[in-house]
Amino acid sequence: MKVLVADSLPTSALDLMSERGLEVIFEPGLKGEALRDYLAKFEPAILMVRSTKVTAGHVGASPALQLVIRAGAGVNTIDLEAASARAVSVANCPGMNAIAVAELTFGHIINADRRIADNVADLRNGQWRKKHYSKAQGLKGRTLGVIGCGAIARAVIARGHAFEMDVVCCAPELDDALAQELGVTRCENPTAVAERCSILTVHVPKNQATHHLVGQSVFHALPAGAIVVNTSRGGIVDEAALAEAVATKGLRAGLDVFDDEPAGDGPWQCGIAHLDGVYGTHHIGASTAQAQGAVANAACEIALNWWQNGEVNNCVNLARTSSANYRLVVRHLDQVGALASLLELLRKAELNVQGMSNEIYSGSKGAACARIQIQGEVTDALLGELRSSPMVIDVQLITL
């Protein structure tokens, strides 16, 4: 089984897959047409990437490709529609970099409050400005607003409590019971969070619903001089609205992500990063040795589990609902042709199979049980045909 690793991955992770029997092709610089050519040439069953963009052309380049693994949390760089159309599973590694991102989040919060980066810049330029920089508020007793409630957000919440901050939070999955468990005050929406906090940080996935989630209404609700941090994805914070709030309300911002980030290192001009009070880093939230090791191990486990057991951990593009209206439970002999004859009868009846499992029982006279999700109408005549098979023990029909 071939695995094409098209991004940097620790040697230990590559060795683990090789030791367990996978054929690893390691080409960490592949992108665009070069990646497509490699997929077409080597026809791997698994493609593993970190930040590399995976397009419909990549998905279709290898007929053998069955699994794309993102060694990270977000999957916005992978064409999920194209993968689903070819029955290619896409998996990610959520939560593995939560601590690293939470640490950088608080690095930005402390820096924005104490203006550490500006201190350093002035000292390097030969300027001593103690009076200028002796105006920080501090964190203890302030209210931290958190948008999101996933692994990263929870790590941020825990660190907020360690700094003796009050925490308010909003997320679709956050109910009163979970809010009590996390020690936060639940708010209905981002604007309500902004009305109650002086430091705001956002930790949500990037999708249509979260595009510019933090925009004018949120900035309007924040107090003057508030701090805004985004270590999630570019586009979740409206950069134009943020720039206006920095200019008119004295907001400070810590941004690890930006709109239209470059794909690689080199010259890049970013207007908002040049503003006084805005402190930018280079999308390094997950870039610690601890986080990368955890993510790499998780990605390897996904590959190995799929190869050995046929199961994809953290698959993000499986249908969450089925149109099946019946479950057919067929206990049958574990013999050649038992399932084939069963499925042929379903085909003739024009019934679509939406899902299926088949469990084998121990014993010298092998038997099995097939559970089949069916879309369509099952007639008494079909049930009679199924029950009349010499290899069928019993048939039950369950309405879903």
Secondary structure by P-SEA (a helix, b strand, c coil): cbbbbcccccaaaaaaaaaacccccccccccaaaaaaaaaaccccbbbbcccccccccccccccccbbbcccccccccaaaaaaaacbbbbbbcccaaaaaaaaaaaaaaaaacaaaaaaaaaaaccccccccccccccccbbbbbccccaaaaaaaaaaaaabbbbbbccccccaaaaaaacbbbbccaaaaaacccbbbbbccccccccccccaaaaaacccbbbbbbcccccccaaaaaaaaaaccbbbbbbcccccccccccbbbbccccccccccccccccccaaaaaaaaaaaaaaaaaaaacccccccccccccccccbbbbbbbccccaaaaaaaaaaaaaccccccbbbbbbbcccccbbbbbbbcccccaaaaaaaaacccccbbbbbcc
